[in-house]
Amino acid sequence: MKLKDQTNVSAALKGTKYRNFPMVPRVIFGSGCFDQLGEILLPARKHAQAPMIFLVDDVFEGKTLMGRIPAIMEDRIILISAREEPRTGQVDALVRRIRSESPYPPSGIVGIGGGTLLDLAKAVAIMINNEGPTEAYQGWDLVRHPAVYHVGVPTLSGTGAEVSRTTVLLGPDRKLGINSDHTPFDQVVLDPDLTLGVPREQWFYTGMDCFIHCVESLNGGYINAFSRSYGEKAMELCQEVFLGDLSPEESRENLMMASWHGGMSIAYSQVGVAHALSYGLSYVLHIPHGLGNCLVFQHLSEFYPEGVRLFERMMKKQGIVLPEGFCSGLPEEELDLMAQVALEMEPLWENALGEGWREQVGPERIKDIYRKI
């Protein structure tokens, strides 16, 4: 199985109409910049009774960060567990709660946490202004009305959720993002100090999310100079972090910028095989996204030989040993469902293998990979 010939793709794209993608309009970066959040939010406040809603990873409950959140007047802080990936039903429940607790629409939504909290914040901001169940908006360009003002404050680095135009959610039938021009944050706060104290395995798995989607983007058929420029920088930063000898401060800063650049790299590109297969793992076994990518990627040397070699070097350098046995003895019907979810990620497979990807990969090939995990 070979990756798609990029020369042919470039020729095929000539004369096409290019997408005019939005970007995050405002971003602040630097150690301690989180303390400017109150000042940043002030112009977005509608009036005293229109609250800011802070969605915060519950890992910070009882920690000093809680006292630094600039909640005033009618603002509310909602603590949310990130132990499971965000779900469409969870978004619906949060929107109902926010609407029921105030007679006024919120001034904005602020997500503080890793990819799960950032994706929830983006989805809730969208659904405050759009009717119907969240699952109806899973897909591409289905959102009708702009989201309310929303801010992302990452406390983990790697997912790229802070900059992407998608919010990935587990729905009743599939795992799929709300991909929309209304999804990106209006403001992002990049404070490397907020990633202090992240458990080592989680730091590695989340960082590998960035590394892996750079491998997929740079080796995919959708790549162009715009995506390549960001992807190559993100790849360089990842190698400095996971294979170099940086100071802890440099490591935090570089990985936060790798996440940003990695997220930007897929604006005009796409991820690939690892992410498609990881979605199947997450949907059926509820394996966290970063770990799922790692579990899959180790078995993808046929698709990404150089990337897998680098990944193995990074694991050795960082002393990471991946857990095993997730799919051992898994019923065939669950393997079938995992393969079905993965195969529904059509743009990801096309990016990796080209328009004829269905002739190169099918359920049995996918299940063979899952059985190794």
C-alpha positions in Angstrom: 0.0 0.0 0.0 1.6 3.2 -1.1 0.8 6.8 -0.2 -0.8 8.9 -2.8 1.5 10.4 -5.5 1.6 14.1 -4.6 2.6 15.2 -8.1 -0.6 13.8 -9.5 -2.7 15.4 -6.8 -1.1 18.8 -7.5 -2.0 18.4 -11.2 -5.5 17.3 -10.3 -6.1 20.4 -8.2 -5.2 22.9 -10.8 -8.1 25.1 -11.7 -10.1 24.2 -8.6 -11.7 26.7 -6.3 -9.6 27.0 -3.1 -11.2 27.1 0.3 -11.1 30.3 2.3 -10.5 29.0 5.8 -10.8 31.1 8.9 -8.0 31.3 11.5 -8.0 32.2 15.2 -8.1 36.0 15.1 -6.4 36.7 18.4 -3.7 34.8 20.3 -1.6 35.6 23.3 1.5 33.6 24.2 3.9 33.7 27.1 4.7 32.4 30.6 2.0 33.8 33.0 -0.2 35.3 30.2 -3.2 33.4 31.7 -3.4 36.2 34.3 -4.5 38.6 31.5 -7.6 36.6 30.7 -9.9 38.9 32.7 -8.7 41.9 30.8 -9.1 40.0 27.5 -12.7 39.0 28.3 -13.9 42.4 29.4 -14.7 43.8 25.9 -16.7 40.7 25.0 -19.0 41.0 28.0 -22.5 42.0 26.9 -23.8 43.2 30.2 -23.6 42.4 33.9 -26.2 39.6 33.7 -24.9 37.8 30.6 -22.4 35.4 32.1 -19.1 34.1 31.0 -19.2 30.3 31.2 -15.9 28.6 32.2 -15.7 24.9 31.3 -12.7 23.6 33.3 -11.0 20.2 33.5 -11.9 18.9 37.0 -8.3 17.9 37.5 -7.8 21.5 38.6 -10.4 21.3 41.4 -8.8 22.5 44.6 -5.7 23.7 42.7 -4.4 27.3 42.6 -5.6 27.7 39.0 -9.2 27.8 40.2 -8.5 31.0 42.1 -6.9 32.6 39.0 -10.0 32.2 36.8 -11.5 35.7 36.3 -15.1 34.8 37.1 -17.2 37.8 38.2 -20.9 38.8 38.6 -23.1 36.1 37.1 -20.2 34.0 35.7 -20.2 30.3 36.2 -17.4 27.7 36.5 -18.4 24.2 35.4 -16.0 21.4 36.2 -15.9 18.6 33.7 -14.1 15.3 33.7 -11.8 14.7 30.8 -11.4 11.0 31.5 -13.7 10.2 28.6 -13.8 11.9 25.2 -16.5 14.5 24.6 -19.9 13.3 23.4 -22.7 14.9 21.5 -25.1 14.1 24.4 -22.8 15.8 26.8 -22.8 19.0 24.7 -26.6 18.9 24.6 -26.8 18.6 28.4 -24.4 21.5 28.9 -26.3 23.7 26.6 -29.6 22.9 28.4 -27.9 23.6 31.7 -26.5 27.0 30.6 -29.8 28.1 29.1 -31.8 27.0 32.3 -29.5 28.8 34.7 -29.7 32.2 33.3 -32.4 34.3 31.6 -29.8 35.8 29.3 -27.6 34.1 26.7 -24.0 33.9 27.8 -21.4 36.5 26.8 -19.0 33.7 26.0 -17.7 30.2 26.6 -14.1 29.7 27.9 -12.6 26.2 27.7 -9.7 25.5 30.1 -8.0 22.1 29.7 -6.8 19.6 27.2 -8.3 18.7 23.8 -11.5 17.3 25.5 -12.3 20.6 27.2 -11.4 22.7 24.1 -13.6 20.6 21.9 -16.5 20.8 24.4 -16.1 24.6 24.6 -16.2 24.9 20.8 -19.2 22.7 20.5 -21.2 24.3 23.3 -20.4 27.8 21.8 -21.8 26.6 18.5 -24.9 24.9 19.9 -25.9 27.9 22.1 -26.9 29.6 18.8 -28.0 26.6 16.8 -31.1 24.5 17.4 -31.4 20.7 17.4 -29.3 17.9 18.7 -25.5 18.3 18.4 -25.2 15.1 16.4 -27.0 16.7 13.5 -24.0 19.0 13.0 -21.3 16.3 12.9 -19.9 16.6 9.4 -18.6 19.3 7.1 -20.1 22.9 7.0 -23.5 22.1 8.5 -23.5 24.9 11.1 -26.1 27.6 10.2 -25.4 30.3 12.7 -22.2 31.8 14.2 -21.1 30.5 17.6 -21.1 32.8 20.6 -17.7 34.3 21.6 -15.4 31.5 22.7 -11.9 31.3 24.1 -9.5 28.3 24.3 -6.9 27.9 27.1 -4.9 24.7 26.5 -3.4 23.1 29.6 -2.0 20.2 27.5 0.0 20.5 24.3 -0.4 18.4 21.2 -4.0 18.0 20.0 -4.1 21.3 18.0 -7.7 21.7 19.2 -6.8 25.3 20.1 -6.4 26.3 16.5 -8.4 23.8 14.4 -11.8 24.3 12.7 -13.2 21.1 14.1 -14.5 19.8 17.3 -14.3 16.0 17.5 -17.2 14.3 19.3 -18.5 10.8 20.0 -22.0 10.6 18.7 -24.6 7.8 19.0 -23.5 6.3 15.7 -20.0 7.6 15.0 -17.0 9.7 16.1 -16.9 12.7 13.9 -16.1 16.4 14.1 -18.2 19.5 13.7 -16.1 20.9 10.9 -17.2 24.5 10.3 -16.0 28.1 9.7 -17.8 28.9 13.0 -15.8 26.4 15.0 -12.4 28.2 15.6 -11.9 30.1 18.8 -12.2 33.9 18.8 -9.2 34.0 21.2 -6.6 31.6 22.4 -4.4 31.9 25.5 -1.1 30.0 25.2 0.6 30.0 28.6 3.3 27.2 28.7 3.2 27.3 32.5 -0.3 25.8 32.5 1.2 22.5 31.3 3.4 22.1 34.4 2.7 18.9 36.3 1.2 16.9 33.5 1.8 13.2 34.0 4.7 12.0 31.8 2.7 9.4 29.9 -0.1 11.9 29.2 2.5 14.5 28.1 3.9 11.9 25.7 0.7 10.6 24.3 -0.7 14.1 23.7 2.5 15.3 22.1 2.4 12.3 19.8 -1.0 13.4 18.6 0.8 16.4 17.1 3.7 14.4 15.8 1.5 11.7 14.2 -0.8 14.2 12.5 2.2 16.0 11.1 3.5 12.7 9.7 0.1 12.1 8.1 -0.3 15.6 6.8 3.2 15.8 5.3 2.9 12.3 3.6 -0.7 12.9 2.4 -2.0 13.7 -1.0 -3.7 16.9 0.2 -0.5 18.6 1.1 0.5 21.9 -0.3 3.1 24.6 0.5 0.8 26.2 3.1 0.3 23.0 5.1 3.9 21.9 4.6 5.4 25.0 6.0 3.4 24.6 9.3 3.8 20.8 9.4 7.6 20.8 8.9 8.0 23.4 11.7 5.8 21.3 14.0 7.8 18.2 13.1 11.1 20.0 13.8 9.8 21.2 17.2 8.5 17.7 18.1 11.9 16.2 17.4 13.6 18.9 19.6 11.2 18.1 22.4 11.2 14.3 22.3 14.7 13.5 20.9 16.7 16.6 22.1 17.9 17.8 25.5 15.9 20.9 26.1 15.3 22.5 29.5 11.9 21.9 31.0 10.9 25.5 30.2 12.1 25.2 26.6 10.3 21.8 26.3 7.0 23.3 27.4 7.3 26.3 25.1 8.3 24.3 22.1 5.6 21.6 22.4 3.0 24.3 22.8 4.1 25.9 19.6 4.4 22.5 17.9 0.7 21.9 18.8 -0.2 25.3 17.3 1.8 24.7 14.1 0.5 21.1 13.8 -3.1 22.3 14.1 -2.5 24.9 11.4 -0.9 22.3 9.1 -4.1 20.5 8.6 -6.2 23.6 7.7 -5.4 22.9 4.1 -4.5 19.3 4.6 -5.8 16.3 6.5 -4.7 13.5 8.8 -4.6 9.9 7.7 -4.5 6.2 8.6 -3.6 6.4 12.3 -6.3 8.9 13.1 -8.9 6.9 11.2 -8.1 3.8 13.1 -7.8 5.6 16.4 -11.4 6.8 15.9 -12.5 3.2 15.9 -10.6 2.4 19.1 -12.1 5.5 20.8 -15.7 4.8 19.7 -15.8 1.1 20.8 -13.2 0.9 23.7 -13.2 4.6 24.9 -9.5 4.8 24.6 -8.2 8.4 24.9 -7.3 9.9 21.6 -3.6 10.4 22.1 -3.0 6.9 23.5 -5.2 5.5 20.7 -3.0 7.2 18.0 0.1 5.7 19.6 -1.3 2.2 19.9 -2.2 2.2 16.2 0.8 4.1 14.8 3.3 1.5 16.1 1.8 -1.0 13.6 1.7 1.4 10.6 5.3 1.0 9.1 3.7 -0.1 5.9 2.1 3.3 5.5 4.6 5.6 7.3 7.9 3.8 7.6 10.1 6.8 8.4 7.5 8.2 10.8 7.2 4.9 12.7 11.0 4.7 13.1 11.1 8.2 14.6 8.2 7.3 16.9 10.1 4.2 18.2 13.2 6.4 18.8 11.0 8.9 20.7 9.5 6.1 22.9 12.9 4.8 23.7 14.4 8.2 24.5 11.4 9.0 26.8 11.2 5.6 28.4 7.7 5.0 27.3 6.3 1.4 27.0 2.8 1.2 25.4 0.2 -0.9 27.2 -1.0 -4.1 25.5 -4.0 -6.4 25.3 -6.8 -3.9 24.5 -8.1 -6.0 21.6 -7.2 -9.4 22.9 -10.2 -11.7 22.8 -12.4 -8.9 21.5 -15.7 -10.2 20.0 -15.8 -10.2 16.2 -18.8 -7.9 16.2 -16.9 -5.2 18.1 -14.0 -5.5 15.7 -16.4 -5.2 12.9 -17.8 -2.0 14.4 -14.4 -0.5 15.0 -13.5 -1.2 11.3 -16.8 0.4 10.2 -16.1 3.6 12.2 -12.6 3.8 10.8 -13.7 3.3 7.2 -16.3 6.1 7.5 -13.4 8.5 7.8 -13.3 8.8 4.0 -11.3 12.1 3.6 -8.6 10.6 5.9 -8.2 7.5 3.8 -8.2 9.5 0.5 -5.5 11.8 1.9 -3.3 8.8 2.7 -4.1 6.5 -0.3 -5.8 8.4 -3.0 -9.2 8.2 -4.6 -8.8 4.4 -5.1 -8.2 3.8 -1.4 -11.2 1.3 -1.1 -9.3 -1.0 -3.4 -6.3 -1.0 -1.1 -7.8 -1.4 2.3 -10.9 -3.1 3.7 -12.4 -4.3 7.0 -10.2 -7.5 7.2 -7.0 -5.5 6.8 -8.1 -3.1 9.5 -9.2 -5.8 11.9 -5.8 -7.4 11.5 -4.1 -4.2 12.7 -6.6 -3.9 15.7 -5.9 -7.5 16.7 -2.2 -6.5 17.3 -3.2 -3.9 19.9 
